[in-house]
Structures are given as C-alpha cells and as structure tokens.
Amino acid sequence: MTANWFECRIKYVKTTEDGKEKKVSGQYLVDAVSYTEAESRIVAELSEMLQGEYHIAGLKRSNVSELVTSDDGNDDKWFKAKVAILDADQLTGKEKRTNNYFLVAGSSLERALENLKNNLSTYLVPCEIVSLSDSSVLDVFPYKVTIQEEI
C-alpha cells in the first residue's frame, strides 16, 4: 500500500524556558486516505504531545512520495529531496525524467544525503539526486495497522 501524505500546519501556544507564552506553528506529515482522516489522525497524535490548546491552520496533500527513515536516534531532523528517476521512452527512445520527492531523516544535511544514497542504492532504475534541503517538518506519523484492523 502506497502512503498518501498530508502536510498539517498546527498553531499553538508554547511556554518558553523563561515562562513566557509564545504563539508558534509547526508542520507535521501524516499518512491518511482522506482530509478527514488526516485531521483526525493529527489531532489524536498531537493530543499526546502538546499541552494546551492548538488548532489546525492548514491541511494539504503533500508531494512527498517516499519516506527515508533512519535507525540512528541522532537523525531527528527532516530534509526534503527531489530525485529524478531516469527512464527511456518506449516509442522515441529519448530519456524521460520523472521527479519524485522524498522526506529524509538526518542529523545534518550530510547525514541525510548519506541516508538518501543508501536508500537509492536499492533501486533497479537509474536515478539522480536533483536537490536536498532542510524542511520545516517537525515530525512524521506513518500509518500504523492496529490489531483490531488485522482481524
């Protein structure tokens, strides 16, 4: 099953280290089949993480097609990569490039590039990393199958 990612922008009040309240916003990525499910899932996930009131300031489909995670606990930031998949057109024989967007875990840009290259090394088709940059995504919530759903 292919993931269907939604970008959720959340606004909330955060208490700073000096005790002052500050309005902040954060972006999260959630896997869901519809806008309704995305909203429901992000509310459920954030109710465990955030204290106080918050609201969804924006919800849209993401162009991210793949998630590259890491087992290294230090890889706690997310970077967005544009990867061109190279293929030959069957009729004309010309090179055809299809751009895909990846969200890559890493502690730094260099580490994210390493993680992305490791992931792409398993591809059977030639591909090229077009760009890799910092993203504003704070956390990612992939779809989890519950025991109830398996029955």
DSSP file (Angstrom, degrees, kcal/mol; ACC not computed):
  #  RESIDUE AA STRUCTURE BP1 BP2  ACC     N-H-->O    O-->H-N    N-H-->O    O-->H-N    TCO  KAPPA ALPHA  PHI   PSI    X-CA   Y-CA   Z-CA
    1    1 A M              0   0    0      0, 0.0     2,-0.3     0, 0.0     0, 0.0   0.000 360.0 360.0 360.0 129.5    0.0    0.0    0.0
    2    2 A T        -     0   0    0      1,-0.1     2,-0.1    64,-0.0    64,-0.1  -0.591 360.0-113.8 -82.5 139.9    1.4    3.4   -1.0
    3    3 A A        -     0   0    0     62,-0.3     2,-0.5    -2,-0.3    -1,-0.1  -0.437  17.9-154.2 -72.3 146.8    1.4    6.1    1.5
    4    4 A N        -     0   0    0     -2,-0.1    28,-2.4    30,-0.0     2,-0.2  -0.886  21.3-156.8-122.7  94.5   -0.8    9.2    1.0
    5    5 A W  E     -A   31   0A   0     -2,-0.5    57,-2.6    59,-0.5     2,-0.4  -0.502  11.9-169.0 -86.4 141.2    0.9   12.0    2.8
    6    6 A F  E     -AB  30  61A   0     24,-2.4    24,-2.4    55,-0.3     2,-0.6  -0.980  17.9-136.4-123.8 138.0   -0.7   15.2    4.1
    7    7 A E  E     -AB  29  60A   0     53,-3.3    53,-2.1    -2,-0.4     2,-0.5  -0.847  21.7-166.2 -93.5 124.6    1.0   18.3    5.4
    8    8 A C  E     -AB  28  59A   0     20,-3.2    20,-2.6    -2,-0.6     2,-0.6  -0.954   7.0-158.9-116.7 121.1   -0.6   19.6    8.6
    9    9 A R  E     -AB  27  58A   0     49,-2.8    48,-2.8    -2,-0.5    49,-1.5  -0.889  15.2-168.0-100.3 122.7    0.3   23.1    9.9
   10   10 A I  E     -AB  26  56A   0     16,-3.1    16,-2.5    -2,-0.6     2,-0.4  -0.905  10.1-159.1-116.2 136.3   -0.6   23.5   13.5
   11   11 A K  E     +AB  25  55A   0     44,-2.6    44,-2.3    -2,-0.4     2,-0.3  -0.950  26.5 149.3-113.8 135.6   -0.6   26.7   15.6
   12   12 A Y  E     -AB  24  54A   0     12,-2.6    12,-2.9    -2,-0.4     2,-0.5  -0.958  46.9-100.3-154.8 169.5   -0.4   26.5   19.4
   13   13 A V  E     -A   23   0A   0     40,-0.9     2,-0.4    -2,-0.3    10,-0.2  -0.872  36.4-165.6-100.8 126.8    0.9   28.4   22.4
   14   14 A K  E     -A   22   0A   0      8,-3.3     8,-2.8    -2,-0.5     2,-0.6  -0.904  17.5-132.9-114.1 139.6    4.3   27.3   23.8
   15   15 A T  E     -A   21   0A   0     -2,-0.4     6,-0.2     6,-0.2     5,-0.1  -0.822  27.5-142.4 -91.0 122.3    5.7   28.2   27.1
   16   16 A T    >   -     0   0    0      4,-3.4     3,-2.0    -2,-0.6    -1,-0.0  -0.201  28.7 -96.3 -78.5 173.3    9.3   29.3   26.7
   17   17 A E  T 3  S+     0   0    0      1,-0.3    -1,-0.1     2,-0.1    -2,-0.0   0.787 125.5  54.9 -61.7 -28.5   12.2   28.5   29.2
   18   18 A D  T 3  S-     0   0    0      2,-0.1    -1,-0.3     1,-0.0    -2,-0.0   0.332 122.8-105.1 -89.5   9.5   11.7   31.9   30.8
   19   19 A G  S <  S+     0   0    0     -3,-2.0     2,-0.2     1,-0.3    -2,-0.1   0.428  76.8 132.9  88.8  -0.8    8.0   31.1   31.5
   20   20 A K        -     0   0    0     -5,-0.1    -4,-3.4     1,-0.0     2,-0.4  -0.543  55.6-123.0 -84.0 150.4    6.6   33.4   28.8
   21   21 A E  E     -A   15   0A   0     -6,-0.2     2,-0.4    -2,-0.2    -6,-0.2  -0.781  30.5-176.2 -94.1 136.8    3.9   32.2   26.4
   22   22 A K  E     -A   14   0A   0     -8,-2.8    -8,-3.3    -2,-0.4     2,-0.4  -0.997  25.8-126.2-135.9 134.0    4.6   32.4   22.7
   23   23 A K  E     +A   13   0A   0     -2,-0.4     2,-0.3   -10,-0.2   -10,-0.2  -0.680  41.2 167.7 -79.5 128.3    2.5   31.6   19.7
   24   24 A V  E     -A   12   0A   0    -12,-2.9   -12,-2.6    -2,-0.4     2,-0.3  -0.891  23.7-147.4-135.1 164.6    4.2   29.2   17.4
   25   25 A S  E     -A   11   0A   0     -2,-0.3     2,-0.3   -14,-0.2   -14,-0.2  -0.970  11.8-171.6-132.9 153.2    3.4   27.0   14.4
   26   26 A G  E     -A   10   0A   0    -16,-2.5   -16,-3.1    -2,-0.3     2,-0.4  -0.980  16.6-134.4-141.8 152.8    4.7   23.6   13.3
   27   27 A Q  E     -Ac   9 137A   0    109,-0.9   111,-3.5    -2,-0.3   112,-0.7  -0.921  23.1-178.4-113.1 135.4    4.4   21.4   10.3
   28   28 A Y  E     -Ac   8 139A   0    -20,-2.6   -20,-3.2    -2,-0.4     2,-0.5  -0.921  20.0-137.6-129.3 153.3    3.7   17.7   10.5
   29   29 A L  E     -Ac   7 140A   0    110,-2.2   112,-3.1    -2,-0.3     2,-0.4  -0.955  24.0-178.8-114.1 129.1    3.4   15.0    7.9
   30   30 A V  E     -Ac   6 141A   0    -24,-2.4   -24,-2.4    -2,-0.5     2,-0.6  -0.984  24.5-133.4-131.4 139.8    0.6   12.4    8.4
   31   31 A D  E     +A    5   0A   0    110,-2.3     2,-0.3    -2,-0.4   -26,-0.2  -0.814  45.7 142.5 -91.4 122.9   -0.3    9.3    6.3
   32   32 A A        -     0   0    0    -28,-2.4     3,-0.1    -2,-0.6   111,-0.0  -0.975  54.6-128.0-155.5 162.2   -4.1    9.2    5.7
   33   33 A V  S    S+     0   0    0     -2,-0.3     2,-0.3     1,-0.1    -1,-0.1   0.659  90.4  12.0 -89.7 -17.0   -6.6    8.2    3.0
   34   34 A S  S  > S-     0   0    0      1,-0.1     4,-2.5   -30,-0.1     5,-0.2  -0.947  78.3-102.9-151.2 168.5   -8.6   11.5    3.2
   35   35 A Y  H  > S+     0   0    0     -2,-0.3     4,-2.5     2,-0.2     5,-0.2   0.896 120.8  53.6 -61.2 -40.4   -8.5   15.0    4.6
   36   36 A T  H  > S+     0   0    0      1,-0.2     4,-2.3     2,-0.2    -1,-0.2   0.925 111.1  44.1 -62.4 -45.7  -11.0   13.9    7.3
   37   37 A E  H  > S+     0   0    0      2,-0.2     4,-3.0     1,-0.2     5,-0.2   0.895 111.6  54.3 -67.3 -38.7   -8.8   11.0    8.4
   38   38 A A  H  X S+     0   0    0     -4,-2.5     4,-2.5     2,-0.2     5,-0.2   0.924 110.5  46.5 -60.1 -44.6   -5.7   13.2    8.2
   39   39 A E  H  X S+     0   0    0     -4,-2.5     4,-2.0     1,-0.2    -1,-0.2   0.928 114.2  47.5 -63.1 -45.4   -7.3   15.8   10.5
   40   40 A S  H  X S+     0   0    0     -4,-2.3     4,-2.0    -5,-0.2    -2,-0.2   0.906 113.8  47.3 -62.9 -43.2   -8.5   13.1   12.9
   41   41 A R  H  X S+     0   0    0     -4,-3.0     4,-2.6     2,-0.2    -2,-0.2   0.898 111.4  49.2 -68.4 -40.8   -5.1   11.4   13.0
   42   42 A I  H  X S+     0   0    0     -4,-2.5     4,-2.7    -5,-0.2     5,-0.2   0.891 111.1  50.5 -68.7 -36.3   -3.1   14.6   13.6
   43   43 A V  H  X S+     0   0    0     -4,-2.0     4,-1.9    -5,-0.2    -1,-0.2   0.923 112.2  47.6 -63.5 -43.6   -5.4   15.6   16.4
   44   44 A A  H  X S+     0   0    0     -4,-2.0     4,-0.6     2,-0.2    -2,-0.2   0.913 115.1  45.2 -63.8 -43.4   -5.0   12.1   18.0
   45   45 A E  H >X S+     0   0    0     -4,-2.6     3,-0.7     1,-0.2     4,-0.7   0.919 116.1  44.6 -66.8 -44.7   -1.2   12.2   17.7
   46   46 A L  H 3X S+     0   0    0     -4,-2.7     4,-3.4     1,-0.2     3,-0.3   0.764  98.5  69.8 -76.4 -24.3   -0.8   15.8   18.9
   47   47 A S  H 3< S+     0   0    0     -4,-1.9    -1,-0.2     1,-0.2    -2,-0.2   0.790 104.0  46.0 -63.1 -24.4   -3.2   15.4   21.9
   48   48 A E  H << S+     0   0    0     -3,-0.7    -1,-0.2    -4,-0.6    -2,-0.2   0.740 121.5  36.9 -84.1 -25.1   -0.5   13.2   23.4
   49   49 A M  H  < S+     0   0    0     -4,-0.7     2,-0.4    -3,-0.3    -2,-0.2   0.848 109.0  57.9 -97.0 -39.9    2.4   15.5   22.6
   50   50 A L     <  -     0   0    0     -4,-3.4     2,-0.4    -5,-0.1    -1,-0.1  -0.753  64.2-150.6-102.2 139.6    1.0   19.1   23.0
   51   51 A Q        +     0   0    0     -2,-0.4   -38,-0.1   -38,-0.1     2,-0.1  -0.856  63.9  13.8-103.6 143.3   -0.4   20.5   26.2
   52   52 A G  S    S-     0   0    0     -2,-0.4     2,-0.2    -5,-0.1    -2,-0.1  -0.421 105.6 -27.3  90.7-170.3   -3.0   23.2   26.0
   53   53 A E        +     0   0    0     -2,-0.1   -40,-0.9     2,-0.0     2,-0.3  -0.521  58.0 162.7 -87.2 149.4   -5.0   24.4   23.0
   54   54 A Y  E     -B   12   0A   0     -2,-0.2     2,-0.3   -42,-0.2   -42,-0.2  -0.962  16.1-156.1-151.8 162.4   -3.9   24.1   19.4
   55   55 A H  E     -B   11   0A   0    -44,-2.3   -44,-2.6    -2,-0.3     2,-0.7  -0.991  27.7-106.7-144.8 155.8   -5.6   24.3   16.0
   56   56 A I  E     +B   10   0A   0     -2,-0.3   -46,-0.2   -46,-0.2     3,-0.1  -0.714  31.7 179.2 -82.6 115.3   -5.1   23.2   12.5
   57   57 A A  E     +     0   0A   0    -48,-2.8     2,-0.3    -2,-0.7   -47,-0.2   0.653  67.3   5.3 -91.6 -18.3   -4.1   26.2   10.5
   58   58 A G  E     -B    9   0A   0    -49,-1.5   -49,-2.8     2,-0.0     2,-0.3  -0.956  53.6-174.9-165.8 145.1   -3.6   24.3    7.2
   59   59 A L  E     +B    8   0A   0     -2,-0.3     2,-0.3   -51,-0.2   -51,-0.2  -0.939  22.0 151.0-146.6 119.7   -4.0   20.9    5.7
   60   60 A K  E     -B    7   0A   0    -53,-2.1   -53,-3.3    -2,-0.3     2,-0.1  -0.985  48.3 -92.3-148.1 157.1   -3.0   19.9    2.2
   61   61 A R  E     -B    6   0A   0     -2,-0.3     2,-0.3   -55,-0.2   -55,-0.3  -0.442  44.0-135.0 -66.0 141.6   -1.8   16.9    0.2
   62   62 A S        -     0   0    0    -57,-2.6   -57,-0.2     2,-0.1    -1,-0.1  -0.697   9.1-139.0 -98.3 152.2    2.0   16.6    0.1
   63   63 A N        +     0   0    0     -2,-0.3    38,-0.6    39,-0.0     2,-0.3   0.388  67.4 120.4 -87.9   4.4    4.0   15.9   -2.9
   64   64 A V  E     +d  101   0B   0      1,-0.2   -59,-0.5    36,-0.1    38,-0.2  -0.536  34.4 174.7 -68.6 126.5    6.2   13.6   -0.8
   65   65 A S  E     +     0   0B   0     36,-3.2     2,-0.3    -2,-0.3   -62,-0.3   0.646  61.8  32.1-106.9 -20.8    6.1   10.1   -2.3
   66   66 A E  E     -d  102   0B   0     35,-1.4    37,-2.2   -64,-0.1     2,-0.5  -0.991  60.6-148.1-142.1 149.6    8.6    8.3   -0.1
   67   67 A L  E     -d  103   0B   0     -2,-0.3     2,-0.7    35,-0.2    37,-0.2  -0.957   7.2-161.6-114.8 128.1    9.9    8.5    3.4
   68   68 A V  E     -d  104   0B   0     35,-3.2    37,-2.7    -2,-0.5     2,-0.1  -0.915  19.5-175.4-111.7 105.0   13.6    7.6    4.2
   69   69 A T        -     0   0    0     -2,-0.7     2,-0.3    35,-0.2     3,-0.0  -0.317  11.5-142.6 -92.1 177.0   13.8    6.9    7.9
   70   70 A S        -     0   0    0      5,-0.2    36,-0.1    -2,-0.1    -2,-0.0  -0.994  16.4-146.7-142.3 146.2   16.9    6.1   10.0
   71   71 A D  S    S+     0   0    0     -2,-0.3     2,-0.5     3,-0.0    -1,-0.1   0.561  75.9 101.0 -85.5  -9.6   17.6    3.8   12.9
   72   72 A D    >   -     0   0    0      1,-0.1     3,-1.6     2,-0.0    -2,-0.1  -0.669  67.9-148.5 -79.5 120.8   20.1    6.3   14.3
   73   73 A G  T 3  S+     0   0    0     -2,-0.5    -1,-0.1     1,-0.3    -2,-0.0   0.694  94.6  64.5 -63.2 -20.2   18.4    8.3   17.1
   74   74 A N  T 3  S+     0   0    0      1,-0.2     2,-2.2     2,-0.1    -1,-0.3   0.694  78.0  87.9 -76.8 -18.5   20.5   11.4   16.3
   75   75 A D    <   +     0   0    0     -3,-1.6    32,-0.2     1,-0.2    -5,-0.2  -0.500  50.1 138.4 -80.2  74.4   18.8   11.6   12.9
   76   76 A D        +     0   0    0     -2,-2.2     2,-0.3    29,-0.1    -1,-0.2   0.297  43.2  78.9-108.1   8.2   16.0   13.8   14.3
   77   77 A K  E     -E  106   0B   0     29,-1.5    29,-1.9    -3,-0.2     2,-0.4  -0.769  69.8-131.9-111.8 161.8   15.5   16.4   11.5
   78   78 A W  E     -E  105   0B   0     59,-0.5    57,-1.8    -2,-0.3     2,-0.3  -0.949  18.0-171.3-119.3 135.8   13.8   16.0    8.2
   79   79 A F  E     -EF 104 134B   0     25,-2.7    25,-3.5    -2,-0.4     2,-0.5  -0.923  18.2-132.7-122.4 146.4   15.1   17.1    4.8
   80   80 A K  E     -EF 103 133B   0     53,-2.7    53,-2.4    -2,-0.3     2,-0.4  -0.871  23.3-169.1-104.6 130.3   13.3   17.2    1.5
   81   81 A A  E     -EF 102 132B   0     21,-2.8    21,-2.6    -2,-0.5     2,-0.6  -0.924  16.4-150.6-120.6 142.5   14.9   15.7   -1.6
   82   82 A K  E     -EF 101 131B   0     49,-2.4    48,-2.7    -2,-0.4    49,-1.5  -0.964  21.7-174.0-108.9 121.3   14.0   15.9   -5.2
   83   83 A V  E     -EF 100 129B   0     17,-3.1    17,-2.8    -2,-0.6     2,-0.6  -0.969  15.3-146.6-122.6 127.2   15.1   12.8   -7.1
   84   84 A A  E     -EF  99 128B   0     44,-3.1    44,-2.5    -2,-0.5     2,-0.6  -0.819   8.9-151.0 -93.3 124.1   14.8   12.3  -10.8
   85   85 A I  E     -EF  98 127B   0     13,-3.1    13,-2.2    -2,-0.6     2,-0.4  -0.853  16.7-145.2 -92.5 124.2   14.1    8.7  -12.0
   86   86 A L  E     +E   97   0B   0     40,-2.7     2,-0.3    -2,-0.6    11,-0.2  -0.772  30.1 154.3 -98.6 133.4   15.6    8.2  -15.4
   87   87 A D  E     -E   96   0B   0      9,-2.5     9,-4.7    -2,-0.4     2,-0.5  -0.959  39.9-113.1-149.4 161.2   13.9    6.0  -17.9
   88   88 A A  E     -E   95   0B   0     -2,-0.3     2,-0.3     7,-0.3     7,-0.2  -0.871  31.7-117.2-102.9 133.6   13.8    5.7  -21.7
   89   89 A D     >  -     0   0    0      5,-3.3     4,-2.2    -2,-0.5     5,-0.1  -0.520  21.1-139.1 -66.1 129.5   10.5    6.4  -23.6
   90   90 A Q  T  4 S+     0   0    0     -2,-0.3    -1,-0.1     1,-0.2    -2,-0.0   0.843  96.5  39.4 -62.4 -36.4    9.4    3.2  -25.3
   91   91 A L  T  4 S+     0   0    0      1,-0.1    -1,-0.2     3,-0.1    -2,-0.0   0.928 129.6  23.3 -81.7 -47.8    8.4    4.9  -28.5
   92   92 A T  T  4 S-     0   0    0      2,-0.1    -2,-0.2     1,-0.0     3,-0.1   0.697  88.9-133.5 -96.4 -20.6   11.0    7.5  -29.1
   93   93 A G     <  +     0   0    0     -4,-2.2    -3,-0.1     1,-0.3     2,-0.1   0.467  58.1 140.6  79.5   0.9   13.9    6.1  -27.1
   94   94 A K        -     0   0    0      1,-0.1    -5,-3.3    -6,-0.1    -1,-0.3  -0.419  62.5 -96.2 -76.6 152.2   14.5    9.5  -25.5
   95   95 A E  E     - E   0  88B   0     -7,-0.2     2,-0.5    -2,-0.1    -7,-0.3  -0.481  38.9-159.4 -68.8 133.7   15.5    9.8  -21.9
   96   96 A K  E     - E   0  87B   0     -9,-4.7    -9,-2.5    -2,-0.2     2,-0.5  -0.964   0.8-157.8-118.6 130.7   12.5   10.5  -19.7
   97   97 A R  E     - E   0  86B   0     -2,-0.5     2,-0.5   -11,-0.2   -11,-0.2  -0.930   5.9-171.0-112.2 129.0   12.9   12.1  -16.2
   98   98 A T  E     - E   0  85B   0    -13,-2.2   -13,-3.1    -2,-0.5     2,-0.4  -0.978  17.0-141.5-118.4 121.2   10.2   11.7  -13.6
   99   99 A N  E     - E   0  84B   0     -2,-0.5     2,-0.3   -15,-0.2   -15,-0.2  -0.674  20.0-178.0 -86.5 132.8   10.7   13.8  -10.4
  100  100 A N  E     - E   0  83B   0    -17,-2.8   -17,-3.1    -2,-0.4     2,-0.5  -0.937  18.5-136.4-124.1 150.1    9.8   12.2   -7.0
  101  101 A Y  E     -dE  64  82B   0    -38,-0.6   -36,-3.2    -2,-0.3   -35,-1.4  -0.922  19.4-170.4-113.0 132.7   10.0   13.9   -3.7
  102  102 A F  E     -dE  66  81B   0    -21,-2.6   -21,-2.8    -2,-0.5     2,-0.5  -0.880  18.8-144.0-118.3 148.3   11.4   12.2   -0.6
  103  103 A L  E     -dE  67  80B   0    -37,-2.2   -35,-3.2    -2,-0.3     2,-0.4  -0.979  28.3-165.4-109.8 122.6   11.4   13.2    3.1
  104  104 A V  E     -dE  68  79B   0    -25,-3.5   -25,-2.7    -2,-0.5     2,-0.2  -0.915  14.6-135.9-119.8 130.7   14.8   12.1    4.5
  105  105 A A  E     + E   0  78B   0    -37,-2.7     2,-0.3    -2,-0.4   -27,-0.2  -0.594  41.1 139.7 -80.2 143.0   15.8   11.7    8.2
  106  106 A G  E     - E   0  77B   0    -29,-1.9   -29,-1.5    -2,-0.2     3,-0.1  -0.932  55.8-131.7-174.8 155.5   19.2   13.0    9.2
  107  107 A S  S    S+     0   0    0     -2,-0.3     2,-0.3   -32,-0.2   -32,-0.1   0.672  98.1   4.9 -85.9 -18.9   21.1   14.9   11.9
  108  108 A S  S  > S-     0   0    0    -31,-0.1     4,-2.5     1,-0.1     5,-0.2  -0.927  84.9 -96.3-151.7 171.6   22.6   17.1    9.2
  109  109 A L  H  > S+     0   0    0     -2,-0.3     4,-2.3     1,-0.2     5,-0.2   0.903 124.6  51.2 -60.9 -41.4   22.5   17.7    5.5
  110  110 A E  H  > S+     0   0    0      2,-0.2     4,-2.0     1,-0.2    -1,-0.2   0.909 111.0  47.4 -63.0 -43.0   25.5   15.4    5.0
  111  111 A R  H  > S+     0   0    0      2,-0.2     4,-2.5     1,-0.2    -2,-0.2   0.891 111.0  51.4 -67.4 -39.8   23.9   12.6    7.1
  112  112 A A  H  X S+     0   0    0     -4,-2.5     4,-2.5     2,-0.2    -1,-0.2   0.899 109.0  51.6 -63.8 -40.0   20.6   13.0    5.2
  113  113 A L  H  X S+     0   0    0     -4,-2.3     4,-2.7     2,-0.2    -2,-0.2   0.906 109.8  49.6 -62.2 -41.7   22.4   12.7    1.9
  114  114 A E  H  X S+     0   0    0     -4,-2.0     4,-2.3     2,-0.2    -2,-0.2   0.924 111.8  47.9 -62.2 -45.7   24.1    9.6    3.1
  115  115 A N  H  X S+     0   0    0     -4,-2.5     4,-1.9     2,-0.2    -2,-0.2   0.894 112.8  49.1 -62.8 -40.0   20.8    8.1    4.2
  116  116 A L  H  X S+     0   0    0     -4,-2.5     4,-2.8     2,-0.2     5,-0.2   0.926 110.3  49.8 -66.5 -45.1   19.2    9.0    0.8
  117  117 A K  H  X S+     0   0    0     -4,-2.7     4,-1.4     1,-0.2    -2,-0.2   0.899 109.9  51.6 -61.2 -40.6   22.1    7.5   -1.2
  118  118 A N  H  < S+     0   0    0     -4,-2.3     4,-0.3     1,-0.2    -1,-0.2   0.907 112.2  46.8 -61.4 -41.5   21.8    4.3    0.9
  119  119 A N  H >< S+     0   0    0     -4,-1.9     3,-1.2     1,-0.2    -2,-0.2   0.917 112.2  49.0 -66.1 -44.4   18.1    4.1    0.1
  120  120 A L  H >< S+     0   0    0     -4,-2.8     3,-1.7     1,-0.3    -1,-0.2   0.707  93.7  76.0 -71.4 -19.5   18.5    4.8   -3.6
  121  121 A S  T 3< S+     0   0    0     -4,-1.4    -1,-0.3     1,-0.3    -2,-0.2   0.702  90.1  58.4 -65.2 -17.5   21.3    2.1   -3.9
  122  122 A T  T <  S+     0   0    0     -3,-1.2    -1,-0.3    -4,-0.3    -2,-0.2   0.541  83.1 106.9 -87.5  -7.4   18.5   -0.5   -3.8
  123  123 A Y    <   -     0   0    0     -3,-1.7     4,-0.1    -4,-0.2    -3,-0.0  -0.469  58.5-155.0 -73.9 142.0   16.7    1.0   -6.8
  124  124 A L  S    S+     0   0    0     -2,-0.2    -1,-0.1     2,-0.1    -3,-0.0   0.643  76.6  68.6 -89.0 -17.5   17.0   -1.0  -10.1
  125  125 A V  S    S-     0   0    0      1,-0.1     2,-0.1   -38,-0.0   -38,-0.1  -0.750  95.5-100.0-101.7 150.1   16.5    2.1  -12.3
  126  126 A P        +     0   0    0      0, 0.0   -40,-2.7     0, 0.0     2,-0.3  -0.417  47.2 176.6 -67.8 142.7   19.0    4.9  -12.6
  127  127 A C  E     -F   85   0B   0    -42,-0.2     2,-0.4    -2,-0.1   -42,-0.2  -0.964  19.0-149.7-145.3 162.1   18.2    8.0  -10.6
  128  128 A E  E     -F   84   0B   0    -44,-2.5   -44,-3.1    -2,-0.3     2,-0.7  -0.998  19.6-127.6-137.9 131.5   19.7   11.3   -9.8
  129  129 A I  E     +F   83   0B   0     -2,-0.4   -46,-0.2   -46,-0.2     3,-0.1  -0.711  28.0 178.4 -79.6 114.6   19.5   13.5   -6.7
  130  130 A V  E     -     0   0B   0    -48,-2.7     2,-0.3    -2,-0.7    -1,-0.2   0.885  61.9 -10.1 -85.3 -43.8   18.4   16.9   -8.0
  131  131 A S  E     -F   82   0B   0    -49,-1.5   -49,-2.4     2,-0.0     2,-0.3  -0.994  49.1-167.9-155.5 156.3   18.2   18.7   -4.7
  132  132 A L  E     +F   81   0B   0     -2,-0.3     2,-0.3   -51,-0.2   -51,-0.2  -0.944  24.1 158.2-147.1 123.6   18.3   18.2   -0.9
  133  133 A S  E     -F   80   0B   0    -53,-2.4   -53,-2.7    -2,-0.3    -2,-0.0  -0.948  44.9 -83.7-145.3 163.4   17.3   20.9    1.5
  134  134 A D  E     -F   79   0B   0     -2,-0.3     2,-0.3   -55,-0.2   -55,-0.2  -0.337  44.5-153.3 -62.6 146.2   16.1   21.5    5.1
  135  135 A S        -     0   0    0    -57,-1.8   -57,-0.3     2,-0.2    -1,-0.0  -0.808  21.8-129.2-119.5 165.5   12.4   21.1    5.6
  136  136 A S        +     0   0    0     -2,-0.3  -109,-0.9  -110,-0.0     2,-0.4   0.326  67.4 124.2 -93.8   7.2   10.0   22.6    8.1
  137  137 A V  E     -c   27   0A   0    -59,-0.2   -59,-0.5     1,-0.2  -109,-0.2  -0.548  38.1-174.8 -72.2 125.6    8.5   19.2    9.1
  138  138 A L  E     -     0   0A   0   -111,-3.5     2,-0.3    -2,-0.4  -110,-0.2   0.810  65.4  -2.4 -89.5 -34.8    8.9   18.6   12.8
  139  139 A D  E     -c   28   0A   0   -112,-0.7  -110,-2.2     2,-0.0     2,-0.4  -0.988  59.5-138.3-156.8 159.0    7.5   15.0   12.9
  140  140 A V  E     -c   29   0A   0     -2,-0.3  -110,-0.2  -112,-0.2  -112,-0.0  -0.970   6.2-162.8-126.1 136.4    6.1   12.3   10.7
  141  141 A F  E     -c   30   0A   0   -112,-3.1  -110,-2.3    -2,-0.4     3,-0.1  -0.815  13.0-166.2-122.1  90.4    3.2   10.0   11.5
  142  142 A P        -     0   0    0      0, 0.0     2,-0.2     0, 0.0    -2,-0.0  -0.273  37.8 -86.8 -68.8 162.2    3.1    7.0    9.2
  143  143 A Y        -     0   0    0   -111,-0.0     2,-0.5  -113,-0.0  -111,-0.1  -0.512  43.8-158.9 -70.6 134.4    0.0    4.8    9.1
  144  144 A K        -     0   0    0     -2,-0.2     2,-0.5    -3,-0.1    -1,-0.0  -0.969  12.3-134.9-117.9 129.2    0.0    2.1   11.8
  145  145 A V        -     0   0    0     -2,-0.5     2,-0.2     3,-0.0    -2,-0.0  -0.701  23.3-147.1 -80.6 127.3   -2.1   -1.0   11.5
  146  146 A T     >  -     0   0    0     -2,-0.5     4,-1.3     1,-0.1     3,-0.5  -0.539  23.4-112.4 -90.6 162.0   -3.8   -1.8   14.7
  147  147 A I  H  > S+     0   0    0      1,-0.2     4,-1.1     2,-0.2     3,-0.3   0.876 117.7  58.8 -59.8 -37.5   -4.6   -5.3   16.0
  148  148 A Q  H  4 S+     0   0    0      1,-0.2     3,-0.3     2,-0.2    -1,-0.2   0.871 104.1  50.8 -59.1 -39.0   -8.3   -4.6   15.5
  149  149 A E  H  4 S+     0   0    0     -3,-0.5    -1,-0.2     1,-0.2    -2,-0.2   0.787 104.1  58.2 -72.7 -27.7   -7.8   -3.8   11.8
  150  150 A E  H  <        0   0    0     -4,-1.3    -1,-0.2    -3,-0.3    -2,-0.2   0.774 360.0 360.0 -73.3 -25.2   -5.9   -7.1   11.2
  151  151 A I     <        0   0    0     -4,-1.1    -1,-0.2    -3,-0.3    -2,-0.2   0.478 360.0 360.0 -75.4 360.0   -8.8   -9.2   12.5
